[in-house]
Each structure stands twice: as C-alpha cells, then as structure tokens.
Amino acid sequence: MNKYEILKKYFGYSQFRKGQETLIDAILSGRDALGIMPTGAGKSLCYQIPALLLPGITIVISPLISLMKDQVQTLNQAGIHAAYINSSLTENQIAKALQLAARGVYKIIYAAPERLETYGFLEFARQAEISMLTVDEAHCISQWGQDFRPSYLKIVQFLRQLERRPIVSAFTATATEYVREDIICVLGLKEPEYLVTGFDRQNLYFAVETPRQKDRFVLDYIKAHPKDSGIVYCSTRKNVDALFEKMQELSIPSARYHAGMGQEARRQSQEDFVYDRCPVMAATNAFGMGIDKSNVRYVIHYNMPQSLENYYQEAGRAGRDGEAAECILLYSPQDVVINQFLIESKEENPEFDEEELAAIREKDAERLRIMNYYCLSAKCLRTYILNYFGEQSFGDCQNCSNCRKEYEETDRTAEAGKIISCVRELRGRYGINVTAGTLAGGNRAKLREYGMAAYASYGTLTELGEPRIKGLINQMLTEGYLTVTADKYALLRLTDKSWELLQGNQTFTVREVKGENALLPEQAAASPSRRKSDILNSKGLELFDRLRGLRSEIARREGMPPYIIFSDKTLVDMCICLPFNREEMLKVNGVGEHKFEKYGELFLEEIKTCTGGEKEKLYFGEPEELAGNRPGFSKKKREKKEKTDFFLSREQAKLFPYTKKYLAPELAVQLNELRNSDAVKKTSGAEIIRRSQQQGLSDEQLRDGKRQKIVTEQGKAAGLFLGARISQKGTEYQDIYYNEQAQRMVVEWFVQ
C-alpha cells in the first residue's frame, strides 16, 4: 500500500491536511523531521502513516500514560496493531508486549521516556529493527519550554546506545522560535524537514472577561450550554473543589481532577469525562495533556495561567474536531499574585545549578508578564497569540472578544508623561502597584509607610483612578514606553522611548472601549462562529441525535470513549451525505474500511430507518464545504459553481485607470471592476500586499509594540512609497502607496 491508500483505509480520509504530506514524504525519504502544528491539525498521522510503511518498528515517546492509552486505543479501533509500555503494566505484560513487537505484531510502540533507560527495553531496542523514533510533545525536552521534563533528556542517551541511529521525528503544537531551535539542538536532528504550519486555530473564539463574580459567570455559562462538553481550569485545588461543590448543588453532571485526589478517584473522574458521563470537568493544569477528546466545546480559565504557552495548550483542548469552540479567560489582578506565589513555590530541579535555576526563574517571570499583558490588551487577542509564537499576523480576526467590542482611539500622551515623570521621581524603586497608588493619591498603609505623599507626582492622576492608571502603565509596558526589571519585584524603569515622549517626539494613544458599547461578560462570551451541525435542518438534527445515541450505546457496550468510534464531525457528514450502502459510507470523512466492517452496517441501518430509505436534503443551503466527494453532488455541478482565482485578460488590463497613487485596497477595487464577475473571484488589498512582501518590495514589522509598514530599496525602485494618512480620530500614521509605475507592475502580476 502507499500513503494515500493507508490514509483512506485506516483513517477514512481522502486527502492530507496542510503540511502532513510534506513531513510524511521527508520521513519516508529517510530524513529527520520537526513539525510544529496546531492542536487538531493531524500531527499523529505524520508519524503513524510512515510507521506503517517503514520496514521496522516505530517507537513513540509520549509524556503521559493517558495520552498513550488514548492513541493506542484509537489505532486499534482503526485496525492498526499498536501497544504502549509504561508503569501501568506489570513486568510480565511489558515483556509480552516487547516479544510481540519483536515478532512484527506491533508496528508502533508508545513508551514513557523513563522506560528508555531500563535494561529490558534497551535490550529489545538493540535487537529489534527500529526504523523511527518519534518524540511527541517535543517542547518537553527544552528547559526553556513551559513544560520541561528532565526525563525527556533520556531520549538523547537512548539514541546514543543504539547501534544504528533511526530516523528521528519530533512534533509539538506550542513552541516559540527559541524553543524550536532548542529541540533541534538537544535531539541532534540532522538537516531535518522543519515545518511550521502555523499556530492559528480559526475555529476557536478567544475572550478575556473580568466578571465581578467568577463562580456566577461559570455556572451561568454551563447552564446555558447544557449539551456541551467543557473544561474549567483553576489555578488551585481549593478553587477546583469549591467550584465542583457548587456544580453538584445545582445538579450539573460534573467531575473534578487535581493532584490532591487519590489515583483511583482521578482515574474515575477522567473516565467519566471522556465517556461523556460527566460532560463538565473542573481541574487544575494537572489534567488534560493526555486527553484527545474531540468534542470539547469550551474551555474556561477560572484563573489566568502562568504563561501564554500554557494557556494556548490548555485552551487548545477545545474544538479538536475542527468545529467552533470557545476559550474564555476570567481575569482578575489577584491571579497575578497567585501565579507569582506558585512560581516562587515551584520545586527546584536538582539537575540544574544555581545559575541555570536563576535563568529559569527569570524566564518564568517574563512569561507571567506577557500573559498579564494579554489579559489587559485592547488589541486582537488572536494576533497577540500568533505574534508571540513568531507568526506575523496583523489586523482584527473578528473572532475574539476584543474584535467584537467597539473602541475609540484616545490620546493619552499627557497622562503617559505624568506616569513617566513619577517613575523618574521614584528612581525606579517601585513596581506598578505603588506607582499607580502614588499617581492616584492613594492613602493605604503601604503608601503612608513609604511616604509617597511627599512626592510631587502624588495625586497628579487622581481623576483616572488606580485601576485605569494600572491599565495605562501596562499598555506603556507592551509598547516599550516603560520596562520592568527581570525579577519577582518587577520594578518600573524608563526606556529611550520614555525620554522621547517627554521631549515631545512621541505620542501615546490607546484603544478604549466606548462606555455605552462595552459588552457585558455574559454577552461577550457568545461566539459568532458556527458549528457544522448548525447547517442541519430539523430532520437533520433528529438524525444527528439518533446517530449520537447509537454511538453512545456502542461505546458503553465496548467500554470506550464515543469519539473514538466516530467523531461528531463524521456523524454530521453522515447526515449530509445520507449514505445507504458501503460505497457511499466509505466516502464519509472519518470512515475507514476497518471501522466500516465493525460499525458501518449499524449506522447505515439507523440512517435508513430515520429517513425511510429516501434521499432528502437534511441541511440548509448548499455551502461550499459540502461540494467535494459527497454522494448526490455531481462533479459537473461543483465545477459550475467554482470560480477561477483572480486574473485579467490583456484586453481587460488595458482599461485600468492609472493615476498618481493608489493604496493597495484602492488598487484591488479598480482591478475587481475589470474582471468577469461571473467566473472570476475577487482579489484583495491583502493579496497585493502579500505579493509585494513576497517579492521583497515591502514589509510589516512590530517595533516597540506597534505595527509599522516598510518600503525596501527594491520597492522604492519599483514605485512604492510611504505617505502620511490621518485616521478618523485624527491620528497620523504611515501607509504604502503605489505610483503609476508600481500600478503597472501590479496589473502585470494578474494578466494571463
């Protein structure tokens, strides 16, 4: 079999997702590989498919027992023989599994990193043909990552002890550029295929809310989503227990999970959640890495996590099936204090010397500050996350709480000047709380003890109030007008931009929510995204519920999570396709041959019973995403509806109205006027900008926290130039214009 046949037979898909084929081909050619792919993008297939095609065994290093069990169970359900080796098995069970692997029964073996140094496993590896070693959750090997595990360093020693070095592949969803480089270095990857497909999870809605009563917010949200599965993360065991008790009082079917519970209690809670007996889980961050539950519809953070890496990984447990899901962070300033305490109380690793420990503590403090800035930012939350992970993204996503609020630009240069003057007067000896209290004219004990009333800055921003002053200070920190020391006290210090603002060479504007348009937390939590099941009509939803009921019945009988049998996405696809025979069912995404043999006839019978054996349309409209490999959609009809990517004929190009200058969006408008609108898609200003950047004519960079557009020397020669523009609020900024020479160049890009 080839890779396409394996993809369809075992996994039920007709085509690869973005990046998968590139990594698979590299591995099959004998190259090492590092794949950075968002949760739900199909990382597992990138090593599972090569494992089935390579001659020997693939060893997959995984950090958690639950993660291994889940992966192996999923593979076995697909008809692929796999096993795991970890402390949950007896020594006899481990020996038996290794014997079967040596005889070729298992092509994939999952193992905990601690297992690599045991005598029995090392002897097995030396004698067996190991084709590939895969490192899952590879960020765990970097001491600069948010979840460093010293046991992962055993992988390096294990590789050195093998007579023949196998192909080494590594995968993770959350890693900054520094951590990615560290993974390559520590693992010793040799000229690897290095692929970053992006960090964006477009199906996730992000929100930061500041409710006065977090418990009420969470309970109201859960009650408003009674059929949905979700996780509520809390920073402490105490918060988990308190929230769990309140859910029990309201008869909400829920479970809890934290390290203070017994092993059996944790196992039972996890099973209740995975098997949908308790759709809501209240947990600390000890829960989740080993959960591959695809139908989690929301993740609420009761407290702010310690880092953006942790947040994105935990929030990413929502919507793994690609359907719309919501990630809501409930913020309060007290969360910062709690996290500072947790960082300071963290158990020190004896493998590091004092200098390394100091560097790690400093990095933890920096991550916490960046996480805090995220919660206080008025800019697009998705853009903030993507820029942090090194993926350049600008503008509004229209799928986060900040993008849904109405803002106005406010000039706060005068207030920023007073803040800078205060920091200068205090000689950088205090942090945000004392500085803000001084400016607000506070009268609390600490301010009196420090004698803050004697300073000239005392009370100079009384009209704003301390919370708003803190907000301004945090915004100044994100844009480089202030900085803080790299220690737990985070003392405020001035920067070069501070002095420029005082000298009148810089202005400081902030985005502030219009008071009358500010959304309440309960309103802002609603995601505008649609789930795929939303396109089903009443009869379609009836069939969907019946298929889910059948799935639950099978899951109970076979003792496995429902989503491993078929995902919600696959069930919706059945409602759209309405398969009545084997051939049609195998065209449904997620239905492979092995699963059809086990469950196909049961689901076909349910579909026929519900529909009376009549083909009918069980969804609204004819969305474009349905027009591909679907029973009942002819190829001719699909082709008729599809438009060609934008282009102009030579005759159309001659009609372009050249002028002295155009902005990219203005250029796009003029180009679109000339196209055949019935057969050709529109182009956009973004596409023109992308091509300009691709050809090295322009660029966009974040400088001092602000987006700035740049024209290169090559761009200037081509006719691009920077010009001043005035926003609706009267703020001046620079934008890129295209003169007549540049306009002719752009038109030629699209002529066919």
N, C-alpha and C positions, 0 to 999 in steps of 0.2 A: 504493500500500500504506500501511497505518497501522502504528503502532508494534508492535501485537500480531502482525500478520502478519509483520513483519520479524523479530521475536523468534523466532517459530516456524520460519519458512522458512530463515533463515540460521544461527540458533544452536541450534535444536532444543528450545526451552523453551516451556512453555505459560503460565507466569506469571512476573511480575517478582519479584525478591527485595526485601527491605526497603530502602526509600529510593530504589531505582532509578527508579521511575516518577515520583516527586516531582521528581527532578533532570532527568529527560528532559523532563517537561512544562514545567518552568521554562525550559529551553534553547529548546524549540520555540516558546515564547511570546516569545522574544527577550531573556530575562533572562540576566545573568551568573550563574555558579554556583560554589560551593565545596563539594566533597564530601569528608568525612573518613570513610572506610570501611575496615574491616579487610581485610587481605590475604585474597583468596579470596571477597570479598563481591560481586564483579562490577562494579568501578569502570569497566572498559573499556567495558562496554555502555552506560554512562551518557552517553558521548560518541559511541560508534560508531553507535548507533541514530539519534540526532539528525543525525549527519553524513550518513546515507543519506536523511534526509527533508528536510534543508535544501537550498535551491536550489544553492548553490555548493560550494566546496571547504572541507574542514576540515584545518587544519594542527595536528599534534600535536607538541609539543616534548617530547622524551624524552632522558634523560641518557646512555644507553649504546647503542652500536651493537648489541650482542647483544639488548638489550630490543626495539629497533626491528625487527630481523630476525625475532624470535620473534612479535611482534604481527602483522607483515605476513604472515608465513607462515600464521599461524592464520586471518587474514581471507581470504587467497586460498583456503585449503582449504575455507572456508565459502561460497565463491562470490562474495566481495566483492573488487573490484579496489582494491588499495592499493599504495603504494610508499614507500620510505624514501630520504632524501637525507642522506648522511654521507660521511666521509672514506674509507670502504671502497670507494666507487665512483670511477671515473675521471670526469674532467670531461665527456667525451662521454656517458657513461651518465647523469650528472646532467642534462645538457642535454636528453637524450632523454626522461627521466622528467618533466621540467618541461613539455616540449612536449605529452606525452600528457595530463598533468594539465590544462593549459590547454584542451585539446580535450574535456575532460569524461570521459576514460577512467578517471581515478582520482578518487574522491570523498574519499579520505583520504590525506594525505601526512604521514609521520613525518619529523621533522628534528631534528638536533642543534642546541642553542642557538647554537653558533659559526657555523652556516650562515646565521643570520638577518642577519648584517652583510655578507655577500658581495654583490657588485653583481648577479650573475646572479639570485640568489634574490630579492633585493629588487625587481628589475625585474619578475620573474614575479608577485610578490605584489601589486604596484601595478596590474598589468594584469588579473589574474585576479579572479574574484568569490570573495572569502574570506568565507565565512559564519561560521566559528567558528575561534578559536584556543584550543587545549586545552593546558594545562600539566600534564603527568604528573609524578609525584614532586615535587609543588609545594613541599614543605618545603625543597627545594634552593635556593629563592630567598630564604630568610630567613637572615641572618647569625647569627641566634640558634638556627637549627636545627642538628641533629647532623651534617648532610651538606651544608653550604653550598657552593654552586658559583658563583663570581663570573660565570661565563658565562651563568647564568640571568638576570642583570640586563640582558642584551642584549634580552630579550623586551620589556622596557618601552620601550626605544629603538625597537625594531622597530614596535611598535604606534603610536608617535607619528608614524612616517614613512608610515603608510598613509592614503590619502585618506578612507577610510571605516572607522571602528572596527568590527571584527566582534564578535560575542558572544565573551566570554572565560570559559572554564570551567577550573577547577583541581581536581586530585584528589591525595590522599595518604592513606597509612594511618597514619603516625605523626607527630603534631604536637601539642605542648602548646597550651594556650589562647593563650599569648603568641605562639607561632609562627603559629597560625592567624590571629590578628589582624594579624600582620606580613605574611602572604601577601596578605590583603585590601588592606592599605595599599600595599604595594610594587607589586602588579599593578594597583592602581587599580580594583578591581572595583566596579561601580556597583549599589548596592542588590541584592547577589547573593542567590540562594537558597542559604542557608547551612545545610547539613545534616550533622550528626554522628550517624551511625547507631550509634555505639558502637565500642569498641576490643576487645571481648571475642571471643576465638576459642575457643568452647566445646569444639571438637574437639581442642584442644591440651592435653596434660598437661605441667605445668611441674615441674621438680625442680632443687634445688641439692644437690649431693653433695660431700663432702670426702674422696675416696679417698686413701690414702697413696701409691698408685702409679697415676697417671693413665693411663699407657700400658696397663697391665694392664686397667684398667676399660674403656677404649675398645675394646681388642682383644676382650675377653670379650663386650662388648655386641654388636659387629659379628658375631662368630661365632654369637651366639645369635639373630641376625636375618639369616640368610644371603640371604633372598629380597628383603629390603627395601632401598630406595634411601635413602641418608642423606648428610649433610654434617657434617664435623668441622671446626669453626673453631678456628684457633690464632692467637695474637697476633703471632707472629714467623715469618719464613720458615724459621728454623732448626728450630723445632718442627714445621712442616709437613713438611720434608724428613725429619726423624728418624722421625716417625710413618709417613710414606709408606714408608720403607725397611722398617720393621717389618711393615707390612701386606704388602709384597711378599715378605718372608721367609716369611710364613705363607700365601702364595699366595691372598691376598684380592684379588679383582679391584677395583683402586682406581686413582684418578687424583689428581693434586695441582695446585694453582694458586696462584701468588703472583707479585708484580711482578718478582721477580728472574729469572724464566724468560723465554725468548725469546717473541716474539709467536706464532710458529708452534706452539711447544710448549704455550702457554696455549690456543690455539685447539683443538688436538688433544685436550687434556685436557677442555675444556668439551664438545666434541662426544662424547667417549667417555662422559661422564656423562649428557648429555642423551639420547643414543641408547641408554642402558642397557647399553652395552658394559662400563662400569665403574660399578657402582651406588654405590660409595662415593667421596666426594670429600674430601680433606684440603686445606684452603685458608685463606688469610688473608681479611680482610674485603674484599680486592680482588675477591673472587668473589661473585656471587650476585644483585646488583640486576637484572641483565638476564636472569635465569633465571625462566621461568614454568613450570617442571617441576611438574606437578600431583601426582605420586605420591611425593614425598619423605616418607618415613615417620618420619624422626627427624633432629633437628639437635642435635649435641653441641658445646658450647663447651668446648674444652680449657682455655682461659683466660677469665677474666672480661673482658667488653668494657669500653670506656671510658664508656659511658652506657647508660641504660635504653632510650633511643630506638634506639641501635644494636642492643642485644640483642633488642628486640622485633621490629625489622625483620628481623634475621638469623634469629631463631627462627621468624618467620612464614613462612619459605620451606618449612616443613613443613606438610603437610596442606592444601595449596591446593585439593584436590578435596573438602574437607569431611569426609574420613574421619579417624578417630582417628590422631594422631601424637604424638610425644614430643619435648620440648625439655628437654635436660638440661645444666645448667651445672656444671662441675667447678671448685670454688673452692679457692684457697689464698691466704694473705696475701701471698705473693710476687707474685701477679697485680697487686696494688695498686701495688707498687713498679715493676713493668714498665710499667704504664699511665702512671704519673707520669712516667717517663722518656720514653715515647712522646709524651706531651702536650708536655713541655718541648722535645723534639727536633723538633716539628712545624714544617714550613717556613712561615715567616710570609708572609702575603699583602701584597704591596706596595701594594694598593689601600686599605689601612687605615692610619690614623695611629696613633701610639703609644697614645693614649688608648683608641681602639677595640680595638687589639690587647690591651691590658691587660684590658679588659672581657671580651673573648672568652676569654682565658686563665682569668680568674676563673670564667666560666661553665663552662668545661671542667672545672675543679677541683671545682665544685659538682656537676656531673653524675657525676663519678667517685665522690664521696662517697655520692651517692644510690644508685648502682649497688652500692657496697660494702654499704650498709645492706640492700639487697635480699637479698644473699647471706647476711647474718647474721641476717635477720629470722626470728622463730619464728611469724609470723602467715601467713595465707593469701597465697601468692605472687601469685595472680591478682588478689586485692583490692589488693595493693600496686601492681601494674602499672596497674590501671584507675584507682585514685585518683591516681596520678602524672599520668595523661593527662587528669585532670579529670572522670572518670566516677565518680560516687559509687557505691561498692559496699561492702557490709559482710558480715561473716559468712564462713563457710567454703564453698569451692567443691566440696570432696570430689574434686577432680581435680588436685591438686598434692601434692608430697612432704610439705609441712608439714601439710596437712589429713589425710594418711594416717598421721601419727605420733600417738602418744598423749602428751599433755602434762599437766603439772600446774602450777598457779599457785603460785609461791613468793614469799614476801615477802622482798625484798632491800633494804628501807629502810635497815637498819643498814649494809650494805655500800656502798650508794649514798652514805650520809652520809660514810663514810670516803674514798670517791673524791672527793667534793666538797671535803672538808677538805684533801685532798692537792693538788687543783688550786689551791685558795686559797693554801695554803702555798707552792706553787711559783710563785705570782703569774702564772699564765697564760703561762709562758715555754717550755713544752714541749708536745709532742704526745702521742699515745696511747701510743707505744712506751715512751718514757721514763717517763711517768706510771705505766703498768702495771708496768714493771720496778721502779720505786720501791716501789709498794704490795706487790709480790710479794717484795721483799727480794733482787732480783737482784744478781749480782756480776760482770756483764760489764764490759769495759774502759770503755765509754762512761759507764756509771753511776758507776764509780770516778772517772773523769776529772771528771765534774760534781759529785762529792762528795755524791751522793744519800743515802748512809748517815747523813749528819749531820741529815737532816730527821726531824721527829717522825713523819711518815707512813710512813717507811721500814719495810717488813715488816709493816704492820698488816693485810694481807690475804694473808699467806703461805699460809694453808690452802687458798685458792682456786686458786692457780697463775696464772701470767701469761696463758695463753690464755683462761681463764674471766673474768679481770678485764677483758681487752680486749672480750670479748663483752658484759659488763655496761656498759662505757663506751659501746660502740656503741649498745646499747639505750637508754641515757640520752640519747644524741645524737638518736636518732629520736623520743624522746618529749619533748624540749625541756628536760631537766634539765641538759644541758650544750650548748655550741655550740663551733664552731671558727672560727678566723679564715679569711677568704676569700683565702688564698694557698697556695702549694705546701707550706708547712710545716704548715698546719692545726693551729695551736696551740689547746689546750683553754682555754675560758673559761667562766665561770659565767653563769647566767641568773637571772631573777626566781624561776623555779621551784626553782633550786638553794637559794636562801635560804629559801624556803617549806618545803622538805624539812628543812633544818637546824633550822628553828624548830618542827618537828613538825606543820606544816599540810598536808603531802603524804606519801603513802605510795608506795612504788615496788615493784610486783610484776612478775615476769617469767614467761613461759611457758618451762618447761624440759622437755625430753624425758625421760620416765621411762627410766632406765638399762636395765632389763630389756626394755623395749618398743621401744627405739630400733632402727630398721631399718638393716640393712647397706646400703651403697651399691648392691650388686648387686640386693638385694631391692627397694629403693625405686625403682629405675629402671623397674620394670614398671608400665605404665599400666593403670588399671582400665577405660579406655574400650574400647568395642567398635568394630571396623570393620564397614562394611556387609557385607563379604564373609563375616563371621563367621556371618551368618544362613543362609548356603548350606549345604545338606547335602552328603554326599559326591558325589552325582551333580551337584549344582550347582557344586561346586568343580572337578569334572572339566571341565564345560562352560566355566567361567570360565578355566581354564588353557588350554583349546583356543582360546578367543577371543583370549586374550593372545598365544598363539603365532601365530595368523593375523594379528593386529595387527603383531607384530614382523616377520613376513615381508613384509607390505605396506610397513612403514616402511623396511626395508632396500632394497626394490626401488625405492621412490620417493625415498630419501635424505632422510628427515625424521624428527623425533622421534616415537616411538609415541604419546605422549599427545596430540599434535595431531590424530591420526586419530580416536581416541575415548579418553576418559579411563577409568581403572579404574572410576569410579563409573558411567559409561554401560554398561560391559561387565557389571557386576553387575546393573544394571537390565534388561539383555537376559536374564540368567539368571532373573530374577524374572518378567518379562513373557512370555518364550518367544514372541516374535513369529514368525509363519510366513508373513506377507505384508507388502506395502508399507504398508498402512494400519496394521497393528499395529506395525511397526517405527518409523513416524513418531510413535507415542505414547511411545516410549522417550525419556527425558530426555537431551538432548545429540545427538539425531539430527535434523538438519535436512534439507530437501529436497536441497540440493546434495550433502551428504555421502552421502545415501542413493543418489543417482544414481551416485556414484563407488564406494562400498563396500557398499551395502546388500545387494545380491544375494549377495556373498561371505559376509557374516556370516549371512544367512538360511540359506544352504546348509549352513554349519557347524553351525548350531543344529539344523536338520532331521536332519543326519547323526548328530549326537550323541544326539538324542532319539528317532530313528526316526520322526520326524513325529508323535509322540504328545504331547499336552499333559499335563504332570505337574507336581507341586509339587516344586520344587528348593530349598526353603528351609524353615527351622524356624518353626513357629507362624504367626501372622497379625499381624505388627507393624503398628501404626497407620500408620507411614510408607508402607506399601505400598498402603493403601486410598485411592488417588487416581489417577485416569486410568491404570489398569492394565488390560490385557486380562484377562478372566476374573473381574474383580471387578464385580459389578453395582452400580448406584447404590443400589438398594433395600437391599442388604446393608450397604453402607457407612453409609447413613443409620441403619440399625437399631443399629449398633454405636456410633455417635457420641452422646455425652451433651451436654445443654444446659449452658451456663455457669450457675453457681450463681444460684438465685433462690428466694424463698419466696412462697407464696400468702398472702393476707391471713389466712386461717384458720390456716395454719401459724405465722405470726408471732405470733398471739395466744397461742400456747403457750410463748413464750420465757420462761425462768426468770430474771427480773431479780433482781439483788442489789446490794449496796453498791458492789462494784467487781469488774471483770474486767481481766485483761491481754488484749491483742489475741489471742494464741493460745488463751486460755481462751474468749474470745468466739467464735472460729471453731469450736471444739469443740461449743459449745452450738448454734450455727447449723446445723452439719452434721447434728446429731441430728434436726433437724426436716425436712430435705429428703427428697425422693423419691430414694433412693439408686440406684434402677434407671435413672433417666432424667436425673438432675441431678448435675453434677460437684461436688466439694467446693470450699469456699472455704478461705482460709488466713489466719493472723495477718498474714502478709506483705501480703496483699491489703488487709486492713483498714488496716494502717499506710500502705500506698501511697495509699489513698483519703484518709486523714487528712492526709497530706502534700500531696496534690493540692489539697485544699480549704483549705490554709493553716492547719491546726489544730496540726500538729506538724512537727518536722524532725529530721534527724540530721546532725551535723557532726563533722568531725575537729578537735579542739582539742588542741594540744600533743601530737599523735600518738595521742590517744585518742578513741574514738567516744563522743559524748555525745548524749543524746536531749533534745529541747527541746519544750516546750508553748508555743505562741504565746498572745497575749492572746485571740485569737479562739477558740483551742482551750480555754482556761480557761473562757470564757463558755459553751462547748458541753458542758462537763463532763469534760474531760480534765485529769488532774493527775499530777504526778511523785510517786513514792513510793519509799521505800528497799526494796531487796531484798538478800539475802545469798546469795552464790554457795556452791556445795558446799565450796569451800575456805575459806569464812568471810570473803570479801572483800565489803564493802558497795558497792553501786552503785545508780544511779537508773534507774527504768523508768517507762513511761507506763501509767497506769490509766484506765479508763473507768467513770465513776459511772453511776447508773441513767439520768440524763438522756442521757448520751452513748450508753449502750447502746441506748436507744430510737431515737436518731438513726441508729446503725449498722444496726439492724434495718430501718429505713425505706429505707436505701440499696438493700437487696436485695429489697424487696417488689414484686411485679408483679401 
